[in-house]
Amino acid sequence: MIIIHDEAGRVQQTLSMYPKGHGKHLQETGVGFVVVLAIPPDAYSAWRVVDGQLVPRPACEAEVSVAGRVISLADVPAGSTVTASIDGTIVQIEDASIEMDEAGPVTIRISPPWPIMEAVYDLEIE
């Protein structure tokens, strides 16, 4: 099985069936690829290629906590986009904490730069 990737290691395509000699063709055309025994079902979202090896993408280590109606963020990777989804409305968060006007469900989404995985926190504000 072949996994085709870009220069940053992003999985671009997975091939479980391909013609004989396809790996040689990819090599001749300068396409980045690795040969693997099995393709993970989440290959596009949770894996990357580093030094010719398929490895898991690092987890986002940001922390989200709730105290009353205040949501606090810590250790958010630099360059991340942070949003809150409240009643179907998405709001970008610029500060390390936000105070909610009303109780209810809130989804916090932290989208860090590649290769760090996105983190999603489903919260209930009381």
N, C-alpha and C positions, 0 to 999 in steps of 0.2 A: 504494500500500500504506500502511496506517495502523498505527502503533504507539501503543497506549494506555498511559499511565503514571500513577503516583501523584504526590503532591506532592513526594516525595523523589527522583523520577526513576526509580523502579523500573519496569521493563517489566511490565505487567499482562496485556496481550493483544496479539496481532498479527493483523492482518486483511489477507489478500491479496485476498479477494473480499468486497464489501459493496455495498449498494444505493446508487444515485445519491443524493447529498444527505446521505449518512451523516455526513460530516465536519461539515456545518452542524448536524446534529442533535446531534453530540457537543459542538460549541461551545456551542450553546444550553443544553445540560444541564450545562455546566461541567466536562465530562470533559477531562482533560489528554491531548493526543495530538499526534503529529507525522506528517507525510506523508513517506514515504521511497521511493526508487526500488527498493530491494531490502531484504528483511528478513534480517539475518544468521542463520545456523542456530543460533548461540549467543546470540540476542537476550536471552533471559531471564537467563542467567548472567553474561555478560561485557560487557553494554552498559547504559547508562543515558541518560536524557535530561537535558541541561543547557541552559538558555536556548533551548529549542526545537530543539536539535540532538541527534542520536543520537551519543554518544561512548563510547569504551571505558572501562570501569571501571579505576581505577588498580590496579596490581599490588601485592601485599603485598611489602614490601622487607625482611622479616625474614630473618635469616640463621641457618641451622642447621648446626652443625659437630659432628664426632665425633672424639674423641681417646681411643683405647682403648675403655673402656666408659662414657665420660662424653659425654652429649649436651648441647651448649651452645646457647643461644638468644640472639640479639642483634637489636636494632632491631625488636622486636615492637611493633606499633602499640598505643597505649594503648586499653584496653577490650576487647582481644582475649581469646578463649577458646582455650586451648592444650590439646590432648589428645594422649596417646600410646596407640596401639593395639598391645598386646603379646599374642600368642597369642589374639586374639579378645576380649580384655578391654580396655575403654577406661578410661583413667585421666586425670583432669584434672591438668595441670601448673601449679603456682603459682610455681615458682622459675625462675631463668635457666639452671639446669643440673640434669640428673638423672643419676644413676649407675645403670647396669643391673647386675643381679645375674648375668645369664646372657647368653651370646651368642645371636644370632638376629635375625630381622627385626623392625623397629619402624616404625610409621607415625606421623609427627608431623603433626598437623593444626592449623593456625593459622586461626582464624575471627575476623577483625577486624570492627569495626563497619562498617556501610554507609558509603560505597560501595566500600571496599577489597575486592579479590578475596580469596577464601580461598586458602591455600597448603597443599599437601600434600607431605611429604617422606617417601619410602620409603627407609629406612636399613637397613644390615646391620651389626650390632654383632658384633665378633669377640672 
